Amino acid sequence: MPTNETPAFRSYMCLICGYVYDEKEGSPEEGIPAGTLWDDVPMNWVCPECGARKEDFEMIEI
């Protein structure tokens, strides 16, 4: 039986500077709308704080 629960959003932290990308919030200033899952963030996106690449982020538990 399907549930009406929405999937839990996750957060990813830049290992270089500590910036946190929250899927629920997105990054509207960089053109990533709220609710954008990490897998859907473009590969060429970089950390808005330090310019680190997407591969320099790690999922975190909040």
C-alpha positions in Angstrom: 0.0 0.0 0.0 1.5 3.4 -1.0 2.1 5.9 1.7 1.6 9.7 1.4 4.9 10.4 3.0 7.3 12.6 1.1 10.8 11.4 0.9 13.1 12.9 3.5 15.4 15.6 2.2 19.1 15.2 2.8 21.9 17.6 3.4 25.4 17.6 2.0 28.4 19.4 3.4 31.4 20.8 1.6 34.5 19.1 3.0 36.6 22.1 2.1 34.7 25.0 3.8 31.7 23.4 5.6 29.0 25.0 3.4 25.8 22.9 3.7 23.6 22.2 0.7 20.1 21.3 1.9 17.9 19.6 -0.7 14.8 21.2 0.9 16.3 24.7 0.6 18.2 24.2 -2.7 20.5 27.1 -3.7 18.2 29.6 -5.5 21.1 32.2 -5.7 23.0 29.7 -7.9 19.9 28.7 -9.9 19.1 25.5 -7.9 15.4 25.6 -6.9 14.2 24.5 -3.4 13.4 20.7 -3.4 16.2 19.8 -5.8 17.7 16.5 -4.9 21.5 16.2 -4.8 21.5 13.7 -7.6 19.7 16.3 -9.7 22.2 19.1 -9.0 24.3 19.6 -12.2 27.8 18.0 -12.1 29.4 21.4 -13.0 27.8 23.1 -9.9 30.4 24.4 -7.5 30.2 25.4 -3.8 29.0 29.0 -3.6 31.4 29.6 -0.7 34.7 28.2 -1.9 34.3 26.9 -5.4 34.8 23.3 -4.5 33.4 20.7 -6.9 30.3 18.6 -6.2 32.5 15.6 -5.5 34.0 17.4 -2.5 30.6 17.2 -0.7 29.5 14.4 1.6 26.1 13.6 2.9 25.5 14.5 6.6 22.9 13.6 9.2 21.3 16.5 10.9 
